[in-house]
Amino acid sequence: MRKWARPRGSKRKRPSASILQPIQLFGLICVFALVRIALSFRRIPAGESKTSSNAVAREYLDAFIVAGLVALFLITFVVRTFYIPSGSMEPTLQVHDVLLVNEFEYRFHPPQHDDIIVFQPPVDSGGTDFIKRLIGVPGDTLAVHHGTVIRDGVALKEPYIKDRPAYEMVVKNYDIYVDGTPLDPQSANIPPRSMWKAPDRIPPGFYFMMGDNRNNSDDSHYWGFAQTSGTFVAGLMKGHKARFTGHAFVLFWPLNRARILQ
């Protein structure tokens, strides 16, 4: 059986350290609120205009506090910022890019082909998330042959990849075969046969993820399927919580590369 191992030179994407954590933002809001309260108790001398520096400062603080509360709600429940620390999604995402990730979207519909997704991988990542492109969804047949991804019998056009994959891969016989060798369920997240509806189709609840930098990406051809929820059913993280954190939909920094992600 094929043992799990990281590819040589591979760099894991770990975007889980967001630019501003909710607790940090909450602390900043508290500071603004305390300053605003202090200014409210400051006695205004007779004849001082309502447009004085004190009044202007209070107005600005009010605006900052309201904006901060809105931002706190958004980054806690809807949208988070994430940065890219490595090159496994090049050329689509570069090192130090900053993204917006929608944490709410997948409550309304399942993940779609080609979504760029932040998720918990089925390997020991120290609690950090990975970011990859969703290539295979439940019910798909999937293979990589002569450097081309073939899904449901159709060769994919992938202008976003850095290089064509230098390995062969196929989902068959209730497993993922890479260069002719099946992944080992002891080290990769390969569900038992009872969870498959067909031996050559991705089973329900499981997803095949790939980095755009195909030959320098720690992804599903090493560690098996990702899962949207529940616990991992096999591999190194069996019994640990699985999740899709959200859909990366906007690259907003640096400004010269800002765009909607596709």
Backbone as CSV, one residue per row, in Angstrom:
resi,resn,N_x,N_y,N_z,CA_x,CA_y,CA_z,C_x,C_y,C_z
1,MET,0.834,-1.206,0.000,0.000,0.000,0.000,0.869,1.257,0.000
2,ARG,0.357,2.289,-0.668,1.095,3.560,-0.733,0.983,4.271,0.606
3,LYS,2.083,4.618,1.186,2.108,5.359,2.439,2.029,6.849,2.166
4,TRP,1.357,7.560,3.081,1.236,9.002,2.907,2.572,9.659,3.165
5,ALA,2.908,10.621,2.322,4.129,11.416,2.520,3.950,12.720,1.782
6,ARG,4.582,13.727,2.273,4.524,15.008,1.583,5.402,14.945,0.350
7,PRO,5.001,15.606,-0.768,5.836,15.655,-1.955,7.108,16.431,-1.683
8,ARG,8.157,16.044,-2.359,9.421,16.758,-2.202,9.248,18.208,-2.619
9,GLY,9.757,19.059,-1.765,9.669,20.479,-2.058,8.297,21.062,-1.845
10,SER,7.355,20.228,-1.393,5.989,20.730,-1.234,5.910,21.717,-0.092
11,LYS,5.075,22.713,-0.283,4.829,23.702,0.759,3.348,23.747,1.028
12,ARG,2.951,23.449,2.223,1.539,23.494,2.566,1.061,24.931,2.666
13,LYS,-0.136,25.164,2.140,-0.759,26.465,2.340,-1.449,26.462,3.675
14,ARG,-1.143,27.407,4.500,-1.766,27.483,5.815,-2.369,28.867,5.995
15,PRO,-3.586,29.072,5.472,-4.156,30.405,5.498,-4.977,30.691,6.725
16,SER,-4.868,29.873,7.755,-5.808,30.014,8.857,-5.508,31.210,9.757
17,ALA,-4.286,31.763,9.682,-3.987,32.941,10.497,-4.520,34.167,9.791
18,SER,-5.660,34.657,10.196,-6.296,35.771,9.501,-5.618,37.074,9.876
19,ILE,-5.869,38.095,9.026,-5.236,39.395,9.228,-5.644,39.999,10.561
20,LEU,-6.910,39.900,10.908,-7.389,40.469,12.161,-8.339,39.475,12.811
21,GLN,-7.933,38.915,13.935,-8.766,37.953,14.634,-9.911,38.680,15.335
22,PRO,-11.080,38.019,15.506,-12.209,38.678,16.166,-11.868,39.242,17.539
23,ILE,-11.055,38.514,18.328,-10.737,38.991,19.666,-9.907,40.270,19.599
24,GLN,-9.046,40.377,18.581,-8.250,41.594,18.419,-9.139,42.777,18.040
25,LEU,-10.065,42.523,17.118,-10.986,43.580,16.713,-11.863,44.014,17.885
26,PHE,-12.327,43.050,18.680,-13.147,43.376,19.850,-12.367,44.260,20.818
27,GLY,-11.100,43.938,21.031,-10.267,44.762,21.898,-10.116,46.172,21.374
28,LEU,-9.967,46.316,20.053,-9.838,47.638,19.453,-11.130,48.451,19.626
29,ILE,-12.278,47.764,19.452,-13.570,48.435,19.645,-13.701,48.922,21.091
30,CYS,-13.270,48.093,22.039,-13.336,48.476,23.457,-12.495,49.719,23.735
31,VAL,-11.325,49.800,23.124,-10.473,50.975,23.305,-11.177,52.224,22.786
32,PHE,-11.736,52.131,21.570,-12.479,53.269,21.007,-13.650,53.653,21.907
33,ALA,-14.356,52.641,22.450,-15.522,52.917,23.299,-15.106,53.638,24.580
34,LEU,-13.988,53.216,25.179,-13.517,53.859,26.402,-13.129,55.315,26.149
35,VAL,-12.465,55.548,25.008,-12.094,56.930,24.667,-13.357,57.760,24.439
36,ARG,-14.341,57.151,23.766,-15.599,57.874,23.500,-16.308,58.225,24.805
37,ILE,-16.328,57.309,25.766,-16.966,57.566,27.063,-16.235,58.692,27.801
38,ALA,-14.902,58.634,27.747,-14.118,59.676,28.418,-14.425,61.047,27.827
39,LEU,-14.551,61.127,26.526,-14.858,62.406,25.890,-16.273,62.874,26.227
40,SER,-17.189,61.916,26.433,-18.571,62.279,26.763,-18.662,62.962,28.114
41,PHE,-17.771,62.557,29.057,-17.810,63.135,30.399,-16.966,64.405,30.519
42,ARG,-16.280,64.723,29.450,-15.472,65.944,29.478,-16.405,67.153,29.408
43,ARG,-16.239,68.060,30.335,-17.093,69.245,30.370,-16.716,70.177,29.220
44,ILE,-17.732,70.587,28.471,-17.503,71.489,27.338,-17.590,72.935,27.835
45,PRO,-16.548,73.712,27.707,-16.568,75.105,28.173,-17.666,75.901,27.480
46,ALA,-18.166,76.884,28.204,-19.203,77.744,27.653,-18.708,78.423,26.384
47,GLY,-19.561,78.396,25.388,-19.227,79.054,24.138,-18.454,78.181,23.166
48,GLU,-18.078,76.961,23.583,-17.334,76.080,22.663,-18.272,75.588,21.581
49,SER,-17.851,75.663,20.364,-18.677,75.272,19.220,-18.881,73.772,19.174
50,LYS,-20.046,73.379,18.641,-20.330,71.949,18.462,-19.403,71.323,17.429
51,THR,-18.744,72.201,16.680,-17.801,71.695,15.680,-16.376,71.715,16.205
52,SER,-16.220,71.803,17.522,-14.891,71.799,18.120,-14.210,70.472,17.874
53,SER,-12.895,70.437,18.147,-12.132,69.203,17.949,-12.689,68.075,18.792
54,ASN,-13.195,68.387,19.998,-13.780,67.366,20.863,-15.009,66.741,20.210
55,ALA,-15.879,67.579,19.671,-17.095,67.071,19.030,-16.763,66.275,17.775
56,VAL,-15.801,66.747,17.008,-15.402,66.035,15.792,-14.819,64.668,16.151
57,ALA,-14.012,64.633,17.216,-13.429,63.359,17.649,-14.510,62.375,18.055
58,ARG,-15.547,62.869,18.768,-16.642,61.982,19.170,-17.377,61.413,17.958
59,GLU,-17.572,62.253,16.946,-18.258,61.792,15.742,-17.448,60.707,15.026
60,TYR,-16.145,60.933,14.937,-15.302,59.929,14.295,-15.282,58.632,15.092
61,LEU,-15.204,58.747,16.413,-15.201,57.549,17.250,-16.507,56.776,17.122
62,ASP,-17.619,57.488,17.067,-18.915,56.826,16.878,-18.914,56.021,15.571
63,ALA,-18.387,56.640,14.520,-18.347,55.958,13.217,-17.439,54.728,13.269
64,PHE,-16.271,54.869,13.941,-15.349,53.737,14.051,-15.970,52.594,14.848
65,ILE,-16.668,52.916,15.921,-17.269,51.886,16.768,-18.357,51.130,16.002
66,VAL,-19.213,51.864,15.298,-20.271,51.205,14.512,-19.659,50.334,13.421
67,ALA,-18.678,50.893,12.700,-18.027,50.120,11.645,-17.331,48.890,12.221
68,GLY,-16.716,49.053,13.405,-16.044,47.925,14.043,-17.012,46.823,14.438
69,LEU,-18.173,47.209,14.960,-19.178,46.210,15.343,-19.700,45.449,14.125
70,VAL,-19.916,46.177,13.036,-20.349,45.512,11.795,-19.265,44.551,11.303
71,ALA,-18.010,45.024,11.316,-16.903,44.170,10.875,-16.756,42.955,11.777
72,LEU,-16.961,43.132,13.099,-16.864,42.020,14.039,-17.900,40.958,13.714
73,PHE,-19.124,41.390,13.414,-20.169,40.433,13.037,-19.790,39.699,11.755
74,LEU,-19.285,40.449,10.780,-18.964,39.835,9.495,-17.841,38.812,9.618
75,ILE,-16.741,39.174,10.316,-15.610,38.245,10.372,-15.854,37.098,11.339
76,THR,-16.861,37.229,12.210,-17.194,36.139,13.119,-18.134,35.143,12.465
77,PHE,-19.079,35.632,11.666,-20.133,34.756,11.160,-20.203,34.645,9.642
78,VAL,-19.616,35.566,8.899,-19.832,35.566,7.447,-18.524,35.535,6.656
79,VAL,-17.668,36.535,6.824,-16.481,36.681,5.993,-15.244,36.812,6.869
80,ARG,-14.190,36.118,6.474,-12.904,36.248,7.167,-11.820,36.607,6.169
81,THR,-10.760,37.214,6.664,-9.589,37.480,5.830,-8.532,36.414,6.108
82,PHE,-7.873,35.963,5.052,-6.811,34.969,5.166,-5.647,35.373,4.280
83,TYR,-4.444,35.034,4.721,-3.278,35.313,3.895,-2.673,34.007,3.402
84,ILE,-1.920,34.081,2.321,-1.322,32.915,1.676,0.174,32.884,1.984
85,PRO,0.640,31.854,2.716,2.048,31.827,3.103,2.960,31.003,2.202
86,SER,2.414,30.288,1.191,3.272,29.431,0.374,2.731,29.330,-1.042
87,GLY,3.413,28.505,-1.863,3.172,28.549,-3.299,2.368,27.421,-3.904
88,SER,1.608,26.649,-3.124,0.943,25.486,-3.710,-0.280,25.824,-4.547
89,MET,-0.717,27.111,-4.531,-1.820,27.522,-5.403,-1.354,28.482,-6.494
90,GLU,-0.050,28.588,-6.684,0.455,29.415,-7.781,0.053,28.794,-9.121
91,PRO,-0.190,29.612,-10.139,-0.039,31.069,-10.191,-1.280,31.841,-9.749
92,THR,-2.379,31.140,-9.431,-3.631,31.824,-9.066,-3.436,32.692,-7.830
93,LEU,-2.812,32.108,-6.809,-2.557,32.821,-5.560,-1.060,32.825,-5.289
94,GLN,-0.554,33.998,-4.932,0.870,34.149,-4.664,1.111,34.264,-3.161
95,VAL,2.339,33.997,-2.773,2.729,34.157,-1.375,2.429,35.591,-0.930
96,HIS,1.806,35.717,0.250,1.427,36.990,0.879,0.149,37.612,0.306
97,ASP,-0.513,36.949,-0.636,-1.829,37.440,-1.054,-2.788,37.399,0.134
98,VAL,-3.758,38.299,0.146,-4.774,38.327,1.196,-6.147,38.129,0.542
99,LEU,-6.941,37.226,1.102,-8.217,36.828,0.517,-9.375,37.110,1.463
100,LEU,-10.560,37.229,0.878,-11.800,37.195,1.640,-12.422,35.821,1.453
101,VAL,-12.841,35.219,2.569,-13.424,33.876,2.541,-14.831,33.933,3.119
102,ASN,-15.801,33.488,2.332,-17.199,33.465,2.746,-17.454,32.199,3.560
103,GLU,-17.688,32.362,4.876,-17.913,31.218,5.752,-19.379,30.781,5.796
104,PHE,-20.240,31.533,5.144,-21.684,31.312,5.252,-22.264,30.582,4.046
105,GLU,-21.585,30.688,2.925,-22.136,30.262,1.630,-22.554,28.801,1.602
106,TYR,-21.721,27.913,2.144,-22.008,26.482,2.011,-23.117,25.998,2.946
107,ARG,-23.694,26.911,3.705,-24.896,26.558,4.458,-26.115,26.521,3.539
108,PHE,-25.995,27.146,2.362,-27.129,27.268,1.456,-27.021,26.372,0.227
109,HIS,-25.812,26.003,-0.161,-25.658,25.094,-1.301,-24.339,24.346,-1.148
110,PRO,-24.223,23.182,-1.769,-22.984,22.412,-1.642,-21.842,23.049,-2.418
111,PRO,-20.610,22.719,-2.099,-19.464,23.227,-2.850,-19.563,22.839,-4.328
112,GLN,-19.034,23.706,-5.172,-19.127,23.520,-6.620,-17.743,23.277,-7.223
113,HIS,-17.729,22.630,-8.389,-16.487,22.451,-9.131,-15.739,23.772,-9.274
114,ASP,-14.442,23.718,-9.086,-13.518,24.836,-9.273,-13.582,25.901,-8.175
115,ASP,-14.428,25.726,-7.159,-14.369,26.633,-6.011,-12.986,26.553,-5.377
116,ILE,-12.462,27.693,-4.960,-11.223,27.721,-4.168,-11.650,27.747,-2.705
117,ILE,-11.257,26.715,-1.961,-11.867,26.465,-0.653,-10.812,26.396,0.442
118,VAL,-11.129,27.022,1.559,-10.337,26.891,2.783,-10.981,25.789,3.618
119,PHE,-10.189,24.821,4.069,-10.759,23.653,4.737,-9.750,23.006,5.682
120,GLN,-10.277,22.183,6.575,-9.424,21.400,7.460,-9.010,20.124,6.717
121,PRO,-7.711,19.884,6.541,-7.274,18.698,5.797,-7.239,17.458,6.686
122,PRO,-7.252,16.277,6.076,-7.204,15.034,6.856,-5.782,14.621,7.235
123,VAL,-4.948,15.590,7.516,-3.588,15.347,7.995,-3.349,16.257,9.199
124,ASP,-2.326,15.948,9.960,-2.000,16.754,11.137,-1.345,18.053,10.680
125,SER,-2.130,19.110,10.629,-1.644,20.403,10.159,-1.455,21.383,11.306
126,GLY,-1.484,20.883,12.533,-1.357,21.770,13.675,-2.578,22.646,13.886
127,GLY,-3.721,22.220,13.353,-4.950,22.989,13.507,-5.153,24.055,12.458
128,THR,-4.188,24.208,11.540,-4.329,25.213,10.488,-5.064,24.636,9.283
129,ASP,-5.634,25.518,8.496,-6.386,25.121,7.314,-5.497,25.067,6.082
130,PHE,-5.985,24.353,5.063,-5.379,24.361,3.737,-6.292,25.156,2.803
131,ILE,-5.742,25.538,1.665,-6.559,26.136,0.609,-6.215,25.443,-0.703
132,LYS,-7.246,24.923,-1.377,-7.073,24.202,-2.635,-8.277,24.463,-3.531
133,ARG,-8.175,23.976,-4.760,-9.284,24.071,-5.704,-10.067,22.759,-5.681
134,LEU,-11.382,22.849,-5.677,-12.238,21.668,-5.678,-12.346,21.131,-7.103
135,ILE,-11.844,19.910,-7.300,-11.828,19.307,-8.628,-12.878,18.211,-8.772
136,GLY,-13.095,17.427,-7.725,-14.049,16.333,-7.813,-15.078,16.376,-6.700
137,VAL,-16.365,16.267,-7.058,-17.458,16.270,-6.082,-18.092,14.876,-6.054
138,PRO,-18.942,14.611,-5.065,-19.581,13.293,-4.983,-20.277,12.901,-6.289
139,GLY,-20.041,11.661,-6.710,-20.641,11.142,-7.934,-19.767,11.254,-9.164
140,ASP,-18.673,12.048,-9.078,-17.777,12.202,-10.227,-16.900,10.969,-10.414
141,THR,-16.576,10.659,-11.679,-15.412,9.839,-11.968,-14.260,10.810,-12.173
142,LEU,-13.047,10.374,-11.835,-11.922,11.317,-11.878,-10.627,10.587,-12.164
143,ALA,-9.815,11.183,-13.033,-8.509,10.610,-13.355,-7.571,11.725,-13.805
144,VAL,-6.269,11.464,-13.684,-5.240,12.304,-14.287,-4.454,11.403,-15.226
145,HIS,-4.432,11.752,-16.515,-3.763,10.905,-17.507,-2.967,11.784,-18.462
146,HIS,-1.674,11.488,-18.549,-0.769,12.260,-19.406,-0.869,13.761,-19.125
147,GLY,-0.971,14.107,-17.840,-0.955,15.506,-17.444,-2.280,16.229,-17.561
148,THR,-3.353,15.508,-17.879,-4.663,16.127,-18.041,-5.644,15.535,-17.040
149,VAL,-6.421,16.401,-16.378,-7.466,15.936,-15.474,-8.696,15.577,-16.305
150,ILE,-9.214,14.386,-16.082,-10.393,13.904,-16.811,-11.495,13.649,-15.792
151,ARG,-12.588,14.397,-15.928,-13.711,14.286,-14.997,-14.964,13.866,-15.767
152,ASP,-15.558,12.776,-15.316,-16.749,12.241,-15.990,-16.502,12.060,-17.482
153,GLY,-15.286,11.613,-17.807,-14.940,11.311,-19.190,-14.556,12.495,-20.046
154,VAL,-14.532,13.687,-19.468,-14.227,14.908,-20.230,-12.918,15.507,-19.736
155,ALA,-12.000,15.786,-20.652,-10.732,16.423,-20.297,-10.978,17.874,-19.922
156,LEU,-10.471,18.284,-18.768,-10.696,19.650,-18.298,-9.697,20.614,-18.935
157,LYS,-10.186,21.804,-19.258,-9.314,22.895,-19.668,-8.994,23.702,-18.417
158,GLU,-7.741,23.760,-18.068,-7.335,24.381,-16.805,-6.261,25.448,-17.057
159,PRO,-6.646,26.617,-17.515,-5.659,27.666,-17.783,-5.007,28.220,-16.531
160,TYR,-5.556,27.884,-15.366,-5.067,28.450,-14.109,-3.900,27.675,-13.500
161,ILE,-3.560,26.485,-14.013,-2.512,25.698,-13.365,-1.119,26.188,-13.767
162,LYS,-0.145,25.896,-12.896,1.229,26.293,-13.178,1.879,25.326,-14.152
163,ASP,1.787,24.040,-13.860,2.326,22.993,-14.718,1.353,21.823,-14.735
164,ARG,1.380,21.060,-15.779,0.548,19.861,-15.851,1.068,18.835,-14.850
165,PRO,0.177,18.103,-14.175,0.634,17.120,-13.183,1.543,16.064,-13.795
166,ALA,2.595,15.745,-13.065,3.592,14.784,-13.549,3.342,13.398,-12.980
167,TYR,2.103,13.102,-12.639,1.752,11.788,-12.100,0.457,11.315,-12.738
168,GLU,0.211,10.014,-12.654,-1.047,9.416,-13.090,-1.908,9.172,-11.856
169,MET,-3.210,9.385,-12.000,-4.113,9.183,-10.867,-5.473,8.737,-11.397
170,VAL,-6.147,7.867,-10.647,-7.503,7.476,-11.003,-8.252,7.032,-9.753
171,VAL,-9.517,7.398,-9.682,-10.392,6.897,-8.630,-11.019,5.605,-9.157
172,LYS,-10.714,4.490,-8.493,-11.245,3.200,-8.936,-11.117,2.198,-7.789
173,ASN,-11.860,1.109,-7.904,-11.775,0.020,-6.922,-11.867,0.524,-5.483
174,TYR,-12.751,1.506,-5.248,-12.994,2.049,-3.904,-11.754,2.696,-3.294
175,ASP,-10.930,3.326,-4.133,-9.690,3.936,-3.643,-9.217,4.981,-4.639
176,ILE,-8.144,5.662,-4.277,-7.459,6.595,-5.165,-6.112,5.972,-5.518
177,TYR,-5.894,5.716,-6.795,-4.644,5.117,-7.249,-3.749,6.206,-7.828
178,VAL,-2.518,6.284,-7.325,-1.540,7.255,-7.807,-0.344,6.497,-8.345
179,ASP,-0.064,6.700,-9.620,1.000,5.964,-10.308,0.844,4.463,-10.096
180,GLY,-0.400,4.008,-10.146,-0.695,2.580,-10.099,-0.826,1.985,-8.717
181,THR,-0.601,2.791,-7.669,-0.619,2.285,-6.297,-1.764,2.928,-5.518
182,PRO,-2.595,2.111,-4.823,-3.696,2.698,-4.049,-3.203,3.396,-2.793
183,LEU,-3.865,4.484,-2.410,-3.559,5.119,-1.137,-3.972,4.196,-0.002
184,ASP,-3.232,4.243,1.077,-3.459,3.384,2.233,-4.457,4.051,3.181
185,PRO,-5.607,3.430,3.447,-6.585,4.027,4.370,-6.057,4.240,5.787
186,GLN,-4.929,3.634,6.113,-4.328,3.878,7.415,-3.700,5.271,7.488
187,SER,-3.345,5.811,6.341,-2.683,7.113,6.330,-3.386,8.148,5.459
188,ALA,-4.352,7.729,4.649,-5.105,8.659,3.795,-6.596,8.496,4.066
189,ASN,-7.344,9.565,3.849,-8.779,9.544,4.130,-9.534,8.874,2.970
190,ILE,-9.513,7.548,2.980,-10.207,6.734,1.996,-11.336,6.000,2.719
191,PRO,-12.597,6.326,2.431,-13.709,5.720,3.176,-13.859,4.226,2.894
192,PRO,-14.459,3.490,3.817,-14.692,2.055,3.596,-15.675,1.829,2.453
193,ARG,-15.678,0.636,1.890,-16.510,0.332,0.720,-17.983,0.594,0.976
194,SER,-18.428,0.422,2.204,-19.846,0.601,2.515,-20.328,2.033,2.276
195,MET,-19.397,2.991,2.194,-19.771,4.395,2.002,-19.763,4.813,0.533
196,TRP,-19.306,3.916,-0.347,-19.245,4.214,-1.773,-20.539,3.734,-2.444
197,LYS,-21.022,4.492,-3.432,-22.169,4.049,-4.229,-21.727,3.304,-5.477
198,ALA,-20.484,3.537,-5.891,-19.894,2.844,-7.034,-18.388,2.813,-6.820
199,PRO,-17.704,1.791,-7.298,-16.265,1.670,-7.023,-15.405,2.724,-7.687
200,ASP,-15.938,3.396,-8.729,-15.129,4.362,-9.473,-15.687,5.787,-9.422
201,ARG,-16.598,6.047,-8.473,-17.160,7.393,-8.332,-16.933,7.908,-6.907
202,ILE,-16.615,9.193,-6.799,-16.354,9.785,-5.488,-17.592,9.593,-4.614
203,PRO,-17.413,9.068,-3.412,-18.574,8.764,-2.560,-19.241,10.019,-1.987
204,PRO,-20.495,9.893,-1.560,-21.227,11.031,-0.994,-20.509,11.628,0.215
205,GLY,-20.439,12.962,0.258,-19.826,13.651,1.393,-18.326,13.827,1.290
206,PHE,-17.719,13.392,0.167,-16.264,13.457,0.018,-15.902,14.279,-1.225
207,TYR,-14.731,14.947,-1.149,-14.340,15.893,-2.188,-12.853,15.732,-2.501
208,PHE,-12.530,15.868,-3.793,-11.140,15.736,-4.239,-10.577,17.127,-4.498
209,MET,-9.527,17.477,-3.756,-8.947,18.819,-3.798,-7.560,18.771,-4.457
210,MET,-7.260,19.798,-5.256,-5.949,19.884,-5.899,-5.447,21.325,-5.852
211,GLY,-4.137,21.481,-5.676,-3.526,22.795,-5.782,-3.277,23.141,-7.237
212,ASP,-3.319,24.426,-7.574,-3.050,24.839,-8.949,-1.585,24.625,-9.323
213,ASN,-0.714,24.620,-8.342,0.700,24.285,-8.563,0.807,22.758,-8.408
214,ARG,0.344,22.040,-9.419,0.049,20.616,-9.313,1.217,19.755,-8.831
215,ASN,2.421,20.113,-9.169,3.565,19.288,-8.796,4.254,19.762,-7.521
216,ASN,3.666,20.730,-6.867,4.202,21.217,-5.595,3.037,21.509,-4.655
217,SER,2.121,20.529,-4.551,0.912,20.724,-3.756,0.614,19.477,-2.935
218,ASP,0.435,19.691,-1.653,0.083,18.641,-0.703,-1.440,18.521,-0.726
219,ASP,-1.988,17.614,-1.541,-3.429,17.612,-1.769,-3.998,16.193,-1.797
220,SER,-5.169,16.034,-2.419,-5.899,14.766,-2.319,-5.160,13.591,-2.942
221,HIS,-4.218,13.834,-3.849,-3.503,12.676,-4.400,-2.446,12.146,-3.420
222,TYR,-2.282,12.817,-2.276,-1.439,12.322,-1.189,-2.259,11.850,0.005
223,TRP,-3.247,12.631,0.421,-3.921,12.328,1.684,-5.407,11.986,1.540
224,GLY,-5.857,11.767,0.307,-7.231,11.310,0.128,-8.243,12.441,0.064
225,PHE,-9.472,12.117,0.420,-10.584,13.059,0.251,-10.700,14.041,1.418
226,ALA,-11.197,15.244,1.094,-11.619,16.200,2.111,-13.095,15.960,2.412
227,GLN,-13.544,16.430,3.565,-14.944,16.305,3.964,-15.464,17.653,4.444
228,THR,-16.739,17.924,4.154,-17.320,19.209,4.541,-17.634,19.287,6.028
229,SER,-17.911,18.152,6.652,-18.347,18.161,8.047,-18.157,16.770,8.646
230,GLY,-18.610,16.613,9.892,-18.480,15.326,10.573,-17.053,15.099,11.031
231,THR,-16.655,13.835,11.072,-15.290,13.471,11.436,-14.669,12.652,10.318
232,PHE,-13.359,12.737,10.200,-12.669,11.967,9.172,-12.846,10.470,9.434
233,VAL,-13.116,9.725,8.354,-13.475,8.306,8.506,-12.274,7.381,8.430
234,ALA,-11.129,7.908,7.979,-9.942,7.061,7.832,-8.706,7.949,7.872
235,GLY,-7.548,7.288,7.824,-6.302,8.022,7.734,-5.763,8.503,9.071
236,LEU,-4.796,9.385,8.986,-4.085,9.862,10.165,-4.967,10.649,11.123
237,MET,-6.020,11.266,10.601,-6.891,12.097,11.430,-8.257,11.438,11.652
238,LYS,-8.333,10.144,11.535,-9.593,9.434,11.737,-10.192,9.803,13.102
239,GLY,-11.478,10.173,13.079,-12.162,10.559,14.302,-12.049,12.023,14.654
240,HIS,-11.169,12.758,13.967,-11.022,14.195,14.211,-12.025,14.973,13.365
241,LYS,-12.351,16.160,13.815,-13.366,16.973,13.155,-12.923,17.401,11.764
242,ALA,-13.835,17.239,10.797,-13.623,17.702,9.421,-14.502,18.918,9.173
243,ARG,-14.053,19.805,8.287,-14.876,20.966,7.966,-14.377,21.658,6.708
244,PHE,-15.296,22.345,6.038,-14.957,23.342,5.023,-15.163,24.693,5.691
245,THR,-14.101,25.454,5.855,-14.194,26.759,6.498,-14.968,27.741,5.631
246,GLY,-14.711,27.726,4.328,-15.444,28.632,3.461,-14.870,28.732,2.065
247,HIS,-15.547,29.533,1.258,-15.222,29.735,-0.154,-14.426,31.025,-0.314
248,ALA,-13.189,30.921,-0.802,-12.381,32.108,-1.079,-12.891,32.745,-2.366
249,PHE,-13.391,33.986,-2.279,-14.053,34.572,-3.436,-13.448,35.896,-3.906
250,VAL,-12.635,36.526,-3.080,-12.009,37.799,-3.484,-10.553,37.810,-3.058
251,LEU,-9.677,38.176,-3.988,-8.283,38.505,-3.670,-8.238,40.040,-3.593
252,PHE,-7.987,40.582,-2.392,-8.040,42.043,-2.277,-6.701,42.693,-1.949
253,TRP,-5.654,41.901,-1.748,-4.327,42.486,-1.537,-3.268,41.537,-2.082
254,PRO,-2.290,42.071,-2.823,-2.026,43.488,-3.107,-3.028,44.062,-4.104
255,LEU,-3.186,45.368,-4.055,-4.212,46.032,-4.853,-4.025,45.820,-6.353
256,ASN,-2.773,45.702,-6.794,-2.547,45.550,-8.234,-2.959,44.170,-8.746
257,ARG,-3.295,43.247,-7.830,-3.774,41.923,-8.238,-5.200,41.670,-7.752
258,ALA,-5.843,42.658,-7.167,-7.177,42.470,-6.604,-8.170,42.069,-7.691
259,ARG,-9.007,41.049,-7.367,-9.989,40.575,-8.338,-10.922,39.564,-7.677
260,ILE,-12.007,39.258,-8.374,-12.884,38.170,-7.971,-12.213,36.863,-8.368
261,LEU,-12.156,35.901,-7.464,-11.505,34.628,-7.759,-12.445,33.709,-8.522
262,GLN,-11.895,33.031,-9.532,-12.672,32.084,-10.320,-11.886,30.809,-10.498
